[in-house]
Amino acid sequence: MSQERKALEQHNEAVRQERQTYATMLVALRDQLQAMQPQEPNWDDVWKSDPVGYARQRDEWREKQDKLAASNYELQRLQTLQQQEQAKNLAELVTKNRARMLDMQPAWKDHKRWEADRQRIIDYAQKPEVGYSAEEISQAYDPRAIILLDKARRFDELMAQKPKPVTTNGPRVASAGAAPRGNNALNAAQQRLAKSGSVHDAAKVFEQLLK
């Protein structure tokens, strides 16, 4: 299957290259025909000045117009074909990457969950500190980028909900393993150490702990 897919991709790439070469040649031909196209004569004057050659000149003019119109039509047809192919390839890419995304994030198989998270991701991505534009978001087809954005969103929301530490001016709380509050001598030693921070007061605390 992998060899068949590789052969198909090579064939499609060759077709695209041939089509691009053809389009380039068409543009060159159209530009050449436009450059060679003179201004349309005043046919009444032509009839008056050259009644015999009038029909021939009209036929030559129409032939050049037809060639120019044909080249423009063929170029437009080719461009439409290329646009249709690009749209098809994009649709296939979106379908493939959506399947990959759901494999990576199974919770999004729930349509309601996905729609809710999708809107949160869009809102988060357009925040000034993140900096994605609406156009960039609409072209985000890589599931890895979408999942990374969702993880970043969740992390920022978690950090925003984290309570800030409260600072107090009272005595420090005894560390784990310290003697219970009923030990008045230890409590007093800890309070003195908290105020002074001296080595002497620290030694007194250790003395109480060793008793």
Buried (B, 14 or more C-beta within 10 A) or exposed (E): EEEEEEEEEEEEEEEEEEBEEEBEEBEEBBEEBEEEEEEEEEEEEBBEEEEEEBEEBBEEBEEBEEBBEEBBEBBEEBEEEBEEBEEEEEEEEEEEBBEBBBEEBEEBEEEEEBEEBEEBBBEBBBEEEEEBEEEEBEEBBEBEBBBEBBEBBBEBEEEEEEEEEEEEEEEEEBEEEBBEEEBEEBBEBBBBBBEEEEEEBBEBBEEBBEE
